[in-house]
Amino acid sequence: MLKRTSLYETHKALGATLVPFAGWEMPVSSRGTVGEVAAVRERAGIFDVSHMGEARVAGPGALDFLQRVTTNDVTKLAPGKAQYSLLLNRSGGIIDDIIVYQVLPGEYLVVLNAGCKDGDWAWLQERHGGRADVSLTDESDATALLAVQGPDAIRIVTAIAGDNLEYLHR
């Protein structure tokens, strides 16, 4: 049985075309792909990406842990900032690409690709090795994730959520 995001009924009501993807029943289009692509390129679009995995990494050793398991310099992050990065295997090969967000100092959210989530999570747990100074929590099933993309994305989100979101585009 395919999983469904919390917005599944809304997608259905809007007439979205739903397809299986990474164990989820996901929308790929609501009003036609060509028009939707143009809207995102010219203005903005919103995407339900709740199928992605989310791992919370927290504690006094969280920064050190992420420095060891990702390729980018996590010390360059500040609260509310994110960086695209990679998980590498022991021989330096790429396991997957990820996004690391700093929520607060010592607290991070790592977004994992839906199709590789279980393997990525297992790798993080293996590398964690029971460290007492780092908590590692899989929040995937309890997290909904929306992406607003396009040149007008910040203006639209700011109009809805307030004007303290400028940091999101830097």
N, C-alpha and C positions, 0 to 999 in steps of 0.2 A: 504494500500500500504506500502510495506517495504521500509525503508530508505536505502540509499546506501552511502558508504564512498567515499571520493574523489578518491580513488584508485580502485573503482569498475570496470571501463573499463580495467584497467591493469590486475586485477584478471581474468576477463573474457578472455582477450587476451592470458593469460598464461594457460588457460584451467582449472582454479580452480573449485573445487566442491563448489558451493555456497548453503548455507542453511539458513533458517530463524533462527534468534537468537535475542531475546529481541527487536523485532521490526525492526531489520536490516537484510539485505541480506549479509551474511558474508562468507568469504572463510574458508573452513576447511582443504583443502588439494589441492596441485597443481600437485604434481608428485607421490603421494602415501604416506600414513601415516607412514608406517614402515621406509622408507628411510628418510623422513623428521624428524621423531623423532630421528633417529640415528644421522643425521646431527647436530641437536641442541645439543644433548648430547656430541658429539665428537668435534664439531667445533662451528657453530653458525647458527641461523635462524632469520629471520625478520618476525614480526607479525603486521598486521594492526589491531590495537585496538582502532580505531577511534570511535567505538560505545560506548566507555566508556564516562561517564559524567565528566565534569571539572567545578569546582566552584572556582572562584578567590576570595580570602578573603584578604582585604587590609585595611590599615589605622592604626592609632596609637593604636587602641584597638584590632587589628587582633590577636596578640599573646594571649591576655587574652581570647578572644572569643574561639580560638581553644583549649586552655587549658581547657576550660569548656565543650566543646562538643566532645572531643576525649579522648582516654584512655592513650596515651603516652605523655611523657614530651616534648612538642614542643620547649621548651627552649634549648634542646640539638641539634636542627637543626641549620645549617649555610647555607648561600646561596649556592645553588646547591646540597644540601643534601635532603634526603627524609626519611620518616619512615612509616612503616606499622602500622596502628592503627585501632581503632574501633569507631563507633558511637553507643552510648548507649541511651536507652530510659530512662524515668524518674525513673523507678524502677531498673535500672542497667542491664536490658536485652540487648542483642546485636541486634541492628538494621541492621548493615552491617559492612563489613570491607572496609577500604579506604586506600589510600596512600596520605600523606601530604608532599608536597615539599615546601621548602622555596626558593622562587625566589630571593628575596632581603629582607633585614630587613623590617618587617612590611608588606610584601607581600608574600602570599602563594597560591599554587595551590593544590586543593583537588581533587583527582581522585576518582570518584564514580563508582560503578559497574553498567553496562548497564541495567541489569534486574531490578535494584532497584533505578535507578537514580531519577525518579520522586519523590518517597517517601523520599529518602535521601535529595533531594533538598528542599522538603517541610519541613522536619525536621530542616534543617539548617536555613531556613527562619523563622520558628516558634521560634527557639532558638535565632535568631538574634533580633527579636522583635523591629526592627526599630532603633537600636543603631546608633547614629550619628557618632561615632568614628570608625565604621567598615563598609566598603562597601562589599557587597556580590553580585557577578555577575555570572550568569550561562553562561559559555562560550562553552558549549557542542557542539552546532551546528556550531560554528566557529572554532573548533579545530580539527586538525588531530593528531593522536597519533600513533607512531610506537614504537614497543619494539624489541630490538635486544638482543637475549638471547643465552647463551652458553659460553663455556670456551674461545673462541676466540673473543667474542663480543667487548671488549674494543679495542683490536688490530685492528679489522676491522673498527669500528667507527672512531678511531683515524686516520687511514689511509685515510679515506674519509673526515673527518671534521677537522683534525688538532690534535696536540698533547696536547692540554690543557684540556683534558677530564678525566684525571686520577682519579679525585675526584668521578666519577660516581660509582666506584666499592667498595668504602669504606663503 
